[in-house]
Amino acid sequence: MKKGFTLVELLIVIGILAVLSTATVLVLNPAEILKETRDSQRLNDMASISSAISLYLVTQTVNNPPFTTITNCTVGTTVYGGAAGSCAENNTRTVGATGWVNVALGNTSGGSPLSVLPIDPTQSTEHYYVFKADSATTKFELNTNMESNKYSYSASPLKAGVEGDTADGGNNDNVYEVGSNLSLLP
């Protein structure tokens, strides 16, 4: 006598596996995990650039003004952070004064801590990087838009005080802000 599974038993097992895999996909939500991954990259990029600029400022002399007052966006837009503003599109990644962070990071003592300037993982009209500096005070601000529920205030307005947009201390709850003066951008 041959032993094996009947067709009904196989269909029941396949059905159970389908239900379990569907439940796993719904619980894990791979699209949200990808958004969180991109947001983590944005947070790392902002921290790296902010640290590089801070190091640059520490190594500069008084006779070398470090900043211009141009606002640069890595994507062309006239509205950033939910407010209208003038933003020059510049997605050049060089660490010289011609990159989207128009600071001569190569003049840092010991050379630039960054080989190239990072850009947003999606680089779209909704997700991009913004840089603004004040040449008189050597203060700067970097902004980016978050997209995941974990980091984005706009995705979940009831989450005030989470680690993303609202916890950065800036003046705009719709974007993540980092720098030495978080009120330079709207």
TILUMKE-788863 format. One record per residue (C-alpha): residue number from 1; residue in one letter; x, y, z. Coordinates in steps of 0.5 Angstrom, whole numbers, always signed. Example, Ala and Ser with C-alpha at 12.3 -4.5 7.8 and 13.67 -1.06 7.14 Angstrom:
2
> resi/resn/x/y/z
> 1/A/+25/-9/+16
> 2/S/+27/-2/+14
This chain:
186
> resi/resn/x/y/z
> 1/M/+0/+0/+0
> 2/K/+3/+7/-2
> 3/K/+3/+12/+3
> 4/G/+2/+20/+1
> 5/F/-2/+26/+2
> 6/T/-9/+26/-1
> 7/L/-11/+32/-5
> 8/V/-15/+35/+0
> 9/E/-9/+35/+5
> 10/L/-5/+38/+1
> 11/L/-10/+44/-1
> 12/I/-11/+45/+7
> 13/V/-4/+46/+8
> 14/I/-3/+50/+2
> 15/G/-9/+54/+4
> 16/I/-6/+55/+11
> 17/L/+1/+57/+8
> 18/A/-3/+62/+4
> 19/V/-6/+65/+10
> 20/L/+0/+66/+14
> 21/S/+4/+69/+9
> 22/T/-1/+74/+7
> 23/A/-2/+76/+15
> 24/T/+6/+76/+15
> 25/V/+6/+81/+9
> 26/L/+1/+85/+12
> 27/V/+4/+86/+19
> 28/L/+11/+87/+16
> 29/N/+9/+92/+11
> 30/P/+15/+92/+6
> 31/A/+13/+99/+3
> 32/E/+13/+102/+10
> 33/I/+20/+98/+12
> 34/L/+23/+101/+5
> 35/K/+21/+108/+7
> 36/E/+24/+107/+14
> 37/T/+30/+105/+11
> 38/R/+30/+111/+6
> 39/D/+29/+116/+12
> 40/S/+35/+113/+16
> 41/Q/+39/+114/+10
> 42/R/+37/+122/+10
> 43/L/+38/+122/+18
> 44/N/+45/+120/+17
> 45/D/+46/+124/+11
> 46/M/+44/+130/+15
> 47/A/+48/+128/+21
> 48/S/+54/+127/+16
> 49/I/+54/+134/+12
> 50/S/+52/+138/+19
> 51/S/+59/+135/+22
> 52/A/+63/+136/+16
> 53/I/+60/+144/+16
> 54/S/+62/+144/+23
> 55/L/+69/+141/+22
> 56/Y/+70/+146/+17
> 57/L/+68/+152/+21
> 58/V/+72/+150/+27
> 59/T/+78/+150/+22
> 60/Q/+77/+157/+18
> 61/T/+80/+163/+20
> 62/V/+76/+170/+21
> 63/N/+79/+173/+14
> 64/N/+76/+167/+10
> 65/P/+68/+168/+10
> 66/P/+65/+161/+10
> 67/F/+58/+162/+7
> 68/T/+54/+165/+2
> 69/T/+47/+166/+3
> 70/I/+44/+162/-3
> 71/T/+39/+157/-1
> 72/N/+40/+151/-5
> 73/C/+35/+145/-6
> 74/T/+38/+138/-10
> 75/V/+31/+139/-14
> 76/G/+28/+145/-17
> 77/T/+22/+147/-13
> 78/T/+19/+154/-11
> 79/V/+16/+151/-5
> 80/Y/+20/+147/+1
> 81/G/+18/+145/+8
> 82/G/+11/+147/+6
> 83/A/+12/+154/+5
> 84/A/+14/+158/-1
> 85/G/+21/+160/-2
> 86/S/+26/+162/-7
> 87/C/+31/+156/-8
> 88/A/+36/+155/-13
> 89/E/+36/+148/-16
> 90/N/+43/+145/-15
> 91/N/+44/+137/-15
> 92/T/+52/+138/-16
> 93/R/+55/+133/-11
> 94/T/+62/+136/-11
> 95/V/+65/+138/-4
> 96/G/+68/+145/-7
> 97/A/+64/+151/-6
> 98/T/+60/+149/-13
> 99/G/+56/+143/-10
> 100/W/+49/+144/-7
> 101/V/+52/+145/+0
> 102/N/+56/+151/-3
> 103/V/+61/+151/+3
> 104/A/+69/+149/+1
> 105/L/+69/+143/+5
> 106/G/+76/+141/+1
> 107/N/+79/+147/+5
> 108/T/+78/+144/+12
> 109/S/+84/+142/+15
> 110/G/+86/+135/+13
> 111/G/+81/+135/+7
> 112/S/+74/+134/+7
> 113/P/+71/+129/+11
> 114/L/+66/+127/+5
> 115/S/+68/+125/-1
> 116/V/+62/+127/-5
> 117/L/+56/+131/-2
> 118/P/+50/+126/-1
> 119/I/+43/+127/-5
> 120/D/+36/+124/-3
> 121/P/+35/+117/-4
> 122/T/+29/+118/-8
> 123/Q/+31/+125/-11
> 124/S/+24/+127/-12
> 125/T/+20/+133/-12
> 126/E/+17/+131/-5
> 127/H/+24/+128/-2
> 128/Y/+30/+132/-3
> 129/Y/+35/+136/+1
> 130/V/+36/+144/+2
> 131/F/+41/+148/+5
> 132/K/+41/+155/+7
> 133/A/+47/+159/+11
> 134/D/+48/+166/+14
> 135/S/+54/+169/+12
> 136/A/+54/+174/+17
> 137/T/+53/+169/+23
> 138/T/+56/+163/+20
> 139/K/+50/+159/+22
> 140/F/+47/+154/+17
> 141/E/+41/+150/+16
> 142/L/+40/+143/+13
> 143/N/+33/+140/+11
> 144/T/+30/+134/+8
> 145/N/+23/+131/+8
> 146/M/+21/+125/+11
> 147/E/+16/+119/+8
> 148/S/+15/+114/+13
> 149/N/+10/+114/+19
> 150/K/+16/+113/+24
> 151/Y/+19/+119/+22
> 152/S/+14/+124/+19
> 153/Y/+10/+128/+23
> 154/S/+6/+130/+17
> 155/A/+4/+122/+16
> 156/S/+2/+122/+23
> 157/P/+0/+129/+26
> 158/L/-2/+125/+33
> 159/K/+6/+123/+34
> 160/A/+8/+130/+37
> 161/G/+15/+128/+40
> 162/V/+17/+122/+36
> 163/E/+24/+122/+34
> 164/G/+23/+125/+27
> 165/D/+20/+132/+24
> 166/T/+18/+134/+31
> 167/A/+23/+133/+35
> 168/D/+29/+136/+32
> 169/G/+28/+143/+35
> 170/G/+27/+147/+29
> 171/N/+21/+152/+27
> 172/N/+18/+147/+22
> 173/D/+14/+141/+24
> 174/N/+13/+139/+16
> 175/V/+21/+137/+15
> 176/Y/+27/+135/+19
> 177/E/+32/+140/+21
> 178/V/+39/+140/+23
> 179/G/+44/+145/+23
> 180/S/+46/+151/+28
> 181/N/+40/+156/+26
> 182/L/+34/+152/+25
> 183/S/+30/+158/+23
> 184/L/+34/+160/+17
> 185/L/+29/+156/+13
> 186/P/+21/+157/+13
